[in-house]
Amino acid sequence: MVQKYQSPVRVYKYTFEMVMAAYEKRFPTCPLIPVFLGSEKLSEYKSEDESLHIVERSCKLNVDAPRLLKKIAGVEYVSFIQKNTVNWKERTLLIEAHNETFSNRVIVNEVCSYRVHPDNEEWTCFEQSASLDIRSFFGFESTVEKIAMRQYTSNIKRGKEVIEHYLNELTAQGVKHIPRWTPRVTVATTETMPENSRPAMAPLPDLRVESSELLAHCSTKEPLTSLCGQETLPVTPDADKLDADYIERYLGQLTPMQESCLIQLRQWLQETHKGKIPKDEHILRFLRARDFNIEKAREILCQSLTWRKQYQVDYILQVWRPPQVLVDYYTGGWHYHDRDGRPLYILRLGQMDTKGLLKAVGEEAILRHVLSINEDGQKRCEENTKVFGRPITSWTCLVDLEGLNMRHLWRPGVKALLRIIEVVEANYPETLGRLLILRAPRVFPVLWTLVNPFINENTRQKFLIYSGNNYQGTGGLIDYIDKEIVPDFLGGDCLCNIPEGGMVPKSLYQTEEMLENADQIKLWTETIYQSATVVKGGPHEKLIEILEASSVITWDFDILKGDVVFNIFHSKRAPQISRKDSASPLVPLPIGNNVQLIEKNWVLGVDYSPVETPLICREGESVQGSHVTRWPGFYILQWKMHSPWSGSSNLPRVDDVLASLQVSSHKCKIMFYTEVLASEDFRGSMTSLESCHSGFSQLSAGTTTSSQSQSSSHISR
């Protein structure tokens, strides 16, 4: 498996010329990097005006690996080829390095760049990316990869320290400014100029260390050691990139590999969900929930984003108004914050009449209420991050079980609780920083046995359970929240404005029929989206009848599983839903809600015609667009399974065939919404489309529309 690394943008509050001067001081030898053994210049090029300088070197690094591994490999050092291109006119430095030793077994590539900060020309930005592919290494591939990952992260930090050391050294020597490159007036006059009047040239940075560090870890088959030093300072040079100081300030301390995972997943979302990117802290929660496994985190994050969009979760805080019964009898509420600055939510579960609430408002209303609490919790975390000046990404929940008894183990109530836990675990991972369970009675182990299997292991490790009054005193509640805010019902002096609960009057109960009718607007059915299945040979098609030309067909769909091709056709004939002959084994039957409209005897170009170029949509992508109709009649939106080699006259590649075989049961799933608008009411793609509101309002710092115009249509992905 190829290991990749992508750094955040690191910023020096020094000019490009100062950073290059500090960089050059690391050579020819550098005591701060003992693994560097030396380098040999292979080639050098300077432009006539000396604005461009290219140097290629072979660098040697000591192999920082176990002795046994060195002996098996038969090497004491490894070689890297490094090409440094400095452009003094543009004020950029590009470093490209790859391994020479074991290049047939291991492929290591690293690219580093220094450039002027886009908003402040007195500052310098640094970025770095690397990849490691261990194809074979004497049967020690896994061991070498682990060694490489560990050493790589340590060398990233070392590279940063080296640059900081030499910048401080330059400052101590009184060097605070180095003139920029300026073009010569003429070549002839330069030769006769006095030495002190010639154009100042900043010295060329020698980058041997970088390729050497890279080299050493390459030989151990590691994703290269950080070859370039960096310094993190408070700026965000590019809107679509993450700055190192921003990460530390708003997301917390991350290892270099954790930063890389965040950046890689974020880039994937930018490519596939343009205009609807969740906030960085939300992405980070899903990465933490899967131990920074990018593939696993991406899977559960996409499922959650689809869930939020389908059920309009982003608007719960704006549209949800809890029934008065919940206001009066739901015994939970926010109460200041804990000692770490996390918002504190208190739930007096023992005083809550769960059976009465379920009979009075139904399961869906309670679920909505819990989701609104979680959404509110995320907002409070953001507010506390600003207030305390450090990342606050989770909250603390205090659950008081005083009064819990067998009445709370009513089966429908436990079932509702398990469902709520399942939804919250799937869509709000790593939002619970700590759970304090106080005054747990004897019946608690029974409840714990029921809910424990539904709680993630990472979440369970955050539970602290106290029975009786042992939460009082040292090691108890006051270790986690200030004494001044301990609620009065727990023996403190702080008044807690949380409903005391009690039994819900039976006069407020609703009949089963009333609850069933209320559930017609429940969360799980209140959606403008439809789901469909696409099978091999069985596309899903949506019919739209247009009575007036220049009407606008808009669409918004997500690819939940598999890859599909999206087409739009026009026909003057009204299609009929085809009735499949179940006796024919050659004709696939529709699966689930698969609908097919284009009849087998229809001829393309005669009975129906395409009005848009086919659009290939990949799994996980979100696609929005519109088409301005030219003629009245019937328009068919079609989603069909994509074959990697379809439309190609060449034979399919082996990789494409293998990829197609990996699609389980040859089935794709989509979720879509369409709408027809009068042209005068249409003010641009998606502006009138209700589904565009699912821009993760609670999760996104801002949303934009990324679009590509196609003749009379507008498609954005």
N, C-alpha and C positions, 0 to 999 in steps of 0.2 A: 504494500500500500504506500502511495506517495504521501509523505508528510509535508505540509506546507506551513509557512509562517508569513504573516503580514503584520508589520508594526503599525501602531498609530502614528500620527504626525507629531514629531517632537520638535520643539522650537527653542532656539538659542536667542537670547536677547543680545546678540552680538552681530556685527556685520559679517557678510559672507567672507570678506578678506581676512578678518580676524579669526574666524573659524578655520579657514584654510591654513593660516599660519600656525594655529594650535595643532592642527592635524599633522602638519609637516614635522613638528617637533618630536613626533613619536619615532623618527627614523634618524640614523640607520639602525639604532638599537633602542629598545624600550624596556627598562627594568620593570615597568608595570605589566608587561606582557611577556613573561618568561618563556612561553611556548614558541615564540617567534625566533627562528634560527637564522634567518637572513633571506636575501632575495638577489636575483640577477636580472638586470635589465635586458629584455629581448629585443625591443624596438622602441623608437621614439620619433615623434613627428611634431613639428611646430609650424604653424602657419606663418606666412611672411610678416604679418603684422603682430605676431605672437599673441593673438587673442585666443587661439585654439592650441591646446597642448595635449597630445595623446601619448601615453606611456603604457607599454605592455611588459609585465614582469613575470618571472617564475619565482614563486615564494616557497620556502620550506617551513614546515611546522613540526614541532615535536608531537609524537602520537601520545595523547593523554588517554591511555587505555590500559586495562589490566595486562600484566606481564605475559600471561598465557596467551591472550589474544594477539599481542605483538609477535610472540614467537610463532604462532600458527600462521599469521599473515606474512611473516618474514620481513618486516619493515620496522625501522626505528623512527622514520619521519615520512611525511607525505608532501607532495607537491601540488601547488595550485597555480593556475594561470589567471592573472588578474589584469584587466584593462581599465585604465583610468582616463577619462576624458574630461578635461576642465575647459570650460568656455568662460574666459574672463569678461568677454563682452556681454554675454547673457547672464553671467554670474551663476553658473551651474557646474556641478561636478557629478558625473555619472560613473559609478563603479560597477563593473561586471566581472564576476569571478566564477570559475568552475574547476572541479578537481581534475588533475592529470593522473594521479596515482589511483589504481583500481577503477579506472573509468569504465572498464567493461563489466564491472560488478556493481559499482555504485555511481549514481549520477547526482551530483550536487551542483546547484546553481543558486547564485545570490546576486541581487541587484540592489544597490544603495544609491541614493541621490541626495544631494544638497542643493537647495535653491533659495532664492530670496523670498521672504514672506510676502504674499500677495497684497497685504494691507499695510505693511511697514517695511520699507526697504532697508531699514537698519537692523532687521532681524533675519535669521536664517532658519529654514525648515529642513528637517531630515526625515526620510522615509526609507524603509527597508523591506524587502520580500525575499523569501528563500524557499527552496524545495529540496527534498531528499528522497531518493528512490533507491532502496537497497534491493537489488535484484537477486544477488546471492553473495554470501560471505561465509563460506566454509561451514554452513549449518548454524551459524551464530547470528542469523539475521535479527531475530527478536531481541536478543541481548544487546547487540550493537545499537539497535534503534532506541532502546531504553537509555543506554549510556549517552547516546547522542542528544536525546531530548533534554536530559538533565544538564549536560554540559553546555548545550546551546543557550538555555535560559540564563545560566550563570555568566556566560561570556557576553550576553547582551548587556547585562549590568556592568561588567568590566569595561566594555567599550565606552559606555557612558562616563564612567569614572575617569578614564584616560583623557577624554576631551575636556572634562571639567577641570582636571588637574593642570593641563597645559594652558587653558584659558586663564586660570588663576595665576599661573606662573608668568604669563605674558603681562597681565595686569600689574603684578608685583614688580616687574621690570620696567614699568612705566609705559609700556606699549598699549595705548588705548585706541589708536586709530591707524589704519593702513590705507593709503590712497587706492582708489580704484584704477583699473586699467584705463588708459586713454590712448587713442590712435596716434601714431607718429605723424608729424607734419610731412616730412619727406625722408626717404632712406638716406640721402646724401648728407643732409644737415645733421642727422642723428649722429653720424660718425664724428663730426667735429664739435658736437655740443659738449659743454663742460659736464663732468660726471654728475654734479649735483643738480643739473637742470634737465636731465633726461627724464622721459616719462616714467613714472614710478610703476614698477611691476611687482605685484604681490607674488611671493614665492610659490612654486608649484607644490601642492600637497602630495607627499609620497604615501601611497596607500598600502604599503607592504603588510602592515599589521593585519589589515582587514582580510586580505586574501590569505594571509598566513593562518589567522585564527580559523578562517573558513576551512583552510586546508587540513589543519589538525583534526578537526572534528569530522571532516569528510572521511579521513582515513579511518576514523572509527565509525564511519557510516552514519554520522549524526546529521541532522539538518543543520547546516553550517553554523559555526559560532558567529556571533554578531561581529561583523567586520567593521562596523562604523560606530563611533561614539556618539552619544546623544545627551541632550539635556532637556528636561521637561519644564516648560514655563507656561503661564496662563494665557493661552490664545487659542482660537480656532481658525486656522488658516483657510480651510475650505469648508463650505457649508455641507458638502456631502461626505466629508471625511472626519474621523474622530481625532481629536487632539489629546495627547497624553495627559496634560494637566486637567482637561475636562473630565477624562475618565477617573482620575484620582479624586477630583473634587465632587463629582456627582454620582459616580458609580462605585467608588471604593478602590482599595488596593487589589489589583489583579496581577497575576504572574504574566510574563510576556506571552506564554502560550494561551492563557485565558484571554488576553487582549486580542490575540490573533484570531481565536475562535469567534469572538464577538464581531470583529471586523469582517471576517469571511461570511458569517451568517447574515450580517447586515447588508453586505454587498449583494448576496443572493436575493434577499428580499427587495432591494432596490431594482434589480433586474427583472424580477417576476411580479412584483406588486407595486409598480410605480405609482406614486402619489398617495399610497396608503401604507406607509411604513410605521410600525409601532415605535414607541419611544424606546430608547436604548436600554433603560432599566427594565422594561418589560421583556425585551429580547433576552437580556442577561438572566432574568429569573428562569426562563425555560432552559437556558444553557446550564445553569446551576442544578436544576432539577434532574438533568441527565449527565451530571459530572462532566460537562463540557464536551460531550460527544456531539459533534455538529449534526450528523445525520439523524440521530434520535431526537435531538432538540428541535430540528427543523420539522420533523414529522408531527410532533405534538403541538408545536407552535402553529403550523398551518391548519391543523384540525381546530385549534382554539380560535384562530382568526376567522375561519369559515363559520364557526358556531356564533361568534359575536356578530358577524355580518348577517347571517341568516335570521337570527332572533332579535336583531336591533338592540343588542345589549348596551351599545354605546350611549343610548338615549334613556336608559333607566333612570338616571338621576334627574333628568329633565321632565320625564313624563310620569314617573311612578309616584303615586300618592297613596300611601298605605291606608287601608280602611281604619276607621276609628277604633275598631276592636283591637287591631294590632298596636295602634298608638297607646291604648290604655293597658293592654295585657301582655305585650311582648317585652319581657324583662331584660332588655339589653340597651346599651348606649355607650357613646364615647365619653372618656373621662381623663382629661389632661394627657400626660405622656409618662413613660417610664424613665429610669435613670439614664438610659442610652438615647433618649430623645424619640423613641418610637411612640406613635399614637397608641393609646391604651383603650381597649374596648372591654367593657365589663358585661358579662352575661350571667344573670342569676337564674340558671337553669332549674335549680331546685324549687324555685318559686313560680315557675311557668306552668300553666295548665296546657300542655301540648295537645291533649285530646280535645279540650274545649276550643282551642284556636283552630285546629284542623276542621272541627265540625262547624265553626263559625265562618271561616274565610276560605277553607280549602288548602290543599297542598301547594297549588301553583302560586297563590298569593304569598305564602310563607317563603317559597323559593325565590320569588321576585324580591322580597324584602331582604333576604340574605345576600342576594347578588348586589342589591343597591348598597348594602353595608360594605361589601368588598370593593365596589367601585369608589365609594366615599373614602375608604381606607387608603386607596392608592393616591387620591388627591391629597389627603392629609400627610402622607409620606413626602410628597413633593413639597408641600408647604413647610414641613419640619426641616427638610434638607436646606431650604433657604434660611430658615430661622437659626438653625444650629451651625450652619457653615460646614457641614459634613454630610456624607451620603446617608440618608435614611430610606431604606428600600423595603422595610417590613414593619409590621405592627405587633404589639403584644396583646394577647387575649387573656383575661382573667375570668375563669368560670367558677362561680360559687355554687356548690352542690348541696348546700344546706336545705333540707326538705325533700331531697330526691328519694323516691320510694318506688315500689312496684307499679304504682299508677303510671309512672313515666315509661314503663316497659310495655305499654299498650302496643300491640303488634303493628297497627297502621301508623302509629307515631314513630316507632323504630324504623319502619320501612321508609317513611318520609325523611327521617334523619340520615339514613344511609344514602338515599338519593341525593340529598343536599351535599353530603360529604363527597360523593363521587363527582358531582358537577364542579364543586369548588376545587378539588384536587386536580382535576383535568385542566381547569382554565385559570386558576390563580396560584400556580406553584411558587414556592419560596416567598410568599407574602406574609406568612406567619413567622415572626422572629422568635417568639416564646409563648408557650401556653401554660399558664399557672392554674392548676386545678386545686381548689381549696375546699376543705371540710367534706372530703369524700366519704360517704357513708358505706355501710356494709354491702349495700346492693350495687355499689359502683363496679366491682369486678364483673358482675353479670353484664352490665352495659358495655364495659370495656371489651369483654370477649366478643360481643356482637359487632362493635364498630372497628376494632383493631385491624382486621384484615383489609379494610377499605382505606386505611391511612398509609401514606407513603413512609418508607423507612426514614428518610431525611426529616420528615415532619415529626415522626414519633420521637426522635432524639431531642426535640425541643420541648417535650412535655415534662413538667415538674408537678408531682402529685403530693398533696398534703392531706392527711386525714386528721379529723378532730381540730384541735387548736394549735397543732405544732407548726402552723405557718407563722405564728407570732414569735418575735424575738430574732436573734441572730441566725442567719441561714434560712430565714423565712421570707415573708413578703417584703420587708423593708430593705432587703438586699437588692430588690429589683425596682421598687418604686419609692419615691420620697415619703417619709413619714407624714409630711403635711398633707398629702393627698390620699392617704389611706381612707377608704369610705367608712362612713359611720357604722354601717351594718357589719363591718369587719373589725370594729373596735377602734376605728380612727376618729378624727375630729372633723373630717371633710364631708360636707353634705354632698351626696351623690344624687343627681337628678335623673334617676332611672326608675321607671315604673316598678312598683312593688309586686305587681302581678296579682296572683290570687285566682280563684275559680271564675271562669267565664260563665256568666249567667246563661242558663239553658234557653232563655227567651231569645238569645242572640244566635242560637244555632240555626243553620239553614238545612232544608231538606236535601236529600240526595239529588232530587231533580233540580233544585236551585243551584247546588254546587256544580252539577253537570252542565247546566246552562252557562254558569259563570266561567267554566273551563273552556267555553267556545272562544274566549279571547285570552286563553292561557299562553304562557311564554312559548310553548313548544309548537303551537299552531299559528301564532301571530307572526306571520312572515309573508312577504310578498314574493318569495322565491319558490321555485319548483325544483324538484330533483328528478334526474333521469339517468337511465343506464344506456350505455352505448356498447354494442357487441360487434364482434367481427362479422361483417356482412350485414349488420343490422343497425344502421344509423338511427339517431333520434331526430325527429323533425317537428318543427313548430309552424303552424299555419297562421298567417296574418292577412286578413282581407283589407285592401286599401280601396276606398271609394273615390278619393280625390288625389290627383297627382300633386307632387310637392309636399306630401305628408312626410313625417320623419319617423322612421322606425329606430328605436333605441334599444340597446341590450346591455346587460351586465351579467357575466357568468364567470364561474370559478371551475377549474379542472381539479376535481377531488382525487381522481385516480386515473393513471394512464395518460397517453397523449392523443389528442384528437385534431381533426381538421374541420374548421368552421367555414361553411359556405352559405351564400344567400342566392336564391333562385327566384325568378319571376315566371308566372304562368297565367294564361288567360283562362285556363280550365280550372274548375274546382276539383281538387284531388279528393279521393276517398281513402279512408284508413284501410290499408290493405289487410285482407283476411288471410292469414297464413294457413296453408294446408298442412295440418299436423301429421298427415300420413306421409308427407314427403320428407325424407331424412336429409335432403339436400338444402332445404330452405330453413334457415334458423328461425326459431320462434322468438317473438319479442320477449324480453326479460323485464320483469317488474313493470315500470311505467315507460317502457320504450314504445314510441309511436313512429310509424313509417307511413309517409303520404305519397311519395313519388312511386307511381306504379311501374311494374316491370316492363310494360309495353310502351312506356313513354320514351320518346327519342329526344336526347339533349340537342338543343338548337331548334327543335320543332315544337315540341309540347311544353318545354320549359327551357329557360336560359339563365346562365349565371349573371349576376349584376355586381359581384365583388370578386376580387382575387382571393382564392382560397388562403386561409390563414391557419398556419400550424400552431397549435397551442400545447404547451408542455404541462406536465403534472405540476400542480402547485401554483400555476399562473392565474392571475385575475385579469379579465379582459372586459373593457367597456368600449362602446362605440355607437355609431349611428349611421343611417343611410337615408338620404333624401330620395324619395321615390320619384321616378319619371313618368310612370304610367299607373293607372288604376289596375286592379286585378288582384291576383293572389301571390303573396310572397311566402317563400318557404325558407326558414332558418334551419340549417342542417348541421348536426355534429356527427361525424363519423370517425371510426377508429383510424389512427394514423399508422401506416406501415412505413418504417424507416427508409425503405427503398422504393416506395410508390412514386410513380412519375419519372423514374430513371430508366434509361435504356440499357444501362450497364447491369451486370450481375450484382446481386446484393452482396455487401461486405459481410465477412464472418461475424464481425462485432455487431452489425445490425441484426443478423439472424439470432444471435445469442441474446441480444437485448429484447427482441420480440418474444423469445421463448420464456423470458423471466416474468412477463406480464401474467399474473395469476388469473387463470380461467378466461383469459382473453376478453376482459371486460373493463370498460372505463365508466367513471361516474362524473356527472356534472351537476352544478346547481346554477339555475339561470332565472333571469327576470327580463321581460320585454314590455315595451310600451309604445303606443303610437301617439305622436303629437302633431298638432297642426303646425305648419311651417312658421306661422306668425308667432306661435307660442314657444318656439324653440330658440334658445339664446346660446347655442353652443353645446358641444357634446357633454351630456350628463348634467347640465345645469338644472334641467327640470326632472331628471330621473331620480326618483326617491331613493334608489339603492345607492346613489353616490354619497348619500349622507353617512354611510357606514365607513367613514374615513377614520375610524378608531378615535373618535373625538376625545375619549378619555385616555387614549394611549399614544396619540401622535402629537408631536410638537406643532406640526402644521402639515397640511396636505396640499398637493398640487396635482394638476392634471397633465400627464404626459401623453401626448397624442401624435398620431401620424395621419396626415390628411391623405385620402385616397379618392381622387376625383370628386364624385358627388357624395362621398361618404366620409365618415370620421371614425377612426378606430384608435383606441388607446389601450395600452396594455399595462 
